[in-house]
Amino acid sequence: MASKSVRNSLIECIEQTSARFPGIPLSILVDQGSMLLTDLLLPLASNSIGISGLLPTMFMSSTIAPRPAGKRIAPIKVVVVPTLYRQDLVGKGRAMNYFIESRVEEDKWYSFIDDDNIILDSSMLYEIPYYEKKGYVACNLLIVPREGKSKTAHIMDYIRRFDDMTIFRFFTGICKKPMLGLHGEVLIVTGSILKEIGYHRRTLTEDFRFTAESIKQGKMKTWQSSTKVSIKSANSIHDLLKQRGRWFKGISMDLKFCTPAMGGIVGLRMALWILGIFGSWALSPLWIFWSDGAYWFLIGGVCPWIVLIVEIIRNKQPLYYILCIPLMGILESISPWFGLKQKKFVVIDKN
């Protein structure tokens, strides 16, 4: 939506994506009347073949080294979503549906990149022809969190990376059917599926609903790409709770549109999310004081501790953050309640 709260991350995303993929056309989706439309994006579109020096560089707080600015071969286009278009839809899904209806061609592949995403390699371009021949229609990239202004939020996002490499890889990659949904951090999908399924349903979690409808219609065969995408962690704990809360509320509202199998799998995961404050990694060290507690501690609690401790050490974070792991577990478990009061799509600060 190109609000000022995403200005820096949006510039970084455009510059890095343009430099890594100079020969691939890029389109920037933006709502008519957005704050950054006239002073940033339209000047970019008017000189899109060579953007070097046009945009200010905003890498001061980034852990991603800037790629050399090269001359673009393909254009960068700004696609403006009219104010009067489908006012019943909200957020990113509304813009994506406009793009599908006005620009998408059935015989091409498309990649939707969030405003804080930085694609770290180009393996996906070589994977697409291989998987296309085998009937695959979509894939997700591997998530790698990078630090924002909150070190705690960044460490908590290591669990997202772990989930991406385990349970999401199991369904999206091994089973070829994303029963937990596809995440919006670089969703790659064929134009034919986009045209057929679309994003024309009102929802707070557009990518989950898109996946649910695709599976219900038997259209979704997926793989998990080896390409990594860097995502920017929330700048504050409050923003992280709002982000997680939106996901929980949106998925909860869309569960009724899932197949029974998908609804059961996702519903169980969400129940464990809420009950985690009592039965999982937040308070799991206390389980050893019960008669059978040690067994359940190993099953339900030790894995997240290992993941976070390893990532804290591997990323050279202060070791005292290990003492905060129980607090992080409690924060994750209460985040769904932040979704109850959200009535609209929430854009968190990513500057």
C-alpha positions, 0 to 999 in steps of 0.5 A: 500500500506504499505507506510511509511506514514501509518506505525504507524497506520498499526502497531496499526491496526495489533496489536489490530485486532490480539489481539481482534480476535486471532482465525480468520485468518488475511491477510495483503494486500501489493503491491510488492516493498512497503516500509514496506514489507521487514522490517516489514510485511515479518518478521511478516508473518514468526512468525505469530502465536505469535506476542507479542513482534515482532512488536513495540507498537505505542500507544503513540498518540492513544486514544484506550487502548492497548488490552492484547497481547495474543497468536494467534490461527490462522495465520497472512498471508502477501498477496503480490500483484505482480507489474505486476498484473492489472496495469490498476487498482489503490490503494486499489481496485487493491489489493482487486481484487487480493485478491478476485481472488487468495484467496476468497472462495464463502461460507465464509465471509470477512472483509476488514479493512483499515490501520487505523481502530481499531475494538472496539467490536466483535458483528459483529461475532454474527450478521453474522449467523443471517443475513446470514440466512435472505439473507443479503450479506454485512454490515458496522460498525459504525464509531467513529473518534479518534484524529490524530495530528489535533484537527480541523480535528478530530472535523470535522469528528464528522459529519461523525459519525452523517451521519453514524448514520442517513442517512447511517443507514436509507439506509444501515440498515432500507432500507437494500439497501445502496443507498449512498454507503458503506464506506471502514472502515471495509466492511464485505461481502460474498465471493460469492458477492465478486467473482461475482462483484469484484473490477476489475474496475478502480476507485478512490472510490472502495467501492462506485463503488462496491456498485453501481455495486451490486445494479445495479445487484440486489445483495445487501441486507445490515445491519448496524452492532452494532459493532463500528470501530475507524478511525483515523482523518487526521493529518492536514487540508490539508490532510483532504481536499485531502481525501474529494476531492478524495471521491468527484472526485471518486464518481462524476466519478462513478455516471454514473454507478449507477441506476437512483434512486441511482444516483439521491440520491447521486447526490443531496447529492453532490450538497448540499455538494458544495452549503453548503458554501452558503446555509447550516451550514457554513453561515446559521446564516446569514439567519435570516436577510432575510424575510424567513431566520429563517425557512431555518436556522432551516431546513438547518443549525441548525442540524450540529451546534447542532451535533458539539457543543454536540460532542465538549462538550462530548469529552471535547474539548476546547469550543472556537472550537464552534466559528470555526464551520462556518470555518469548514463548509466552509472547508467542502464545498471547499474540492471537489475542491481539488479533481479536480487536483488529478490524482491518489489514494492519501494516506494521512499521518496517523502516 
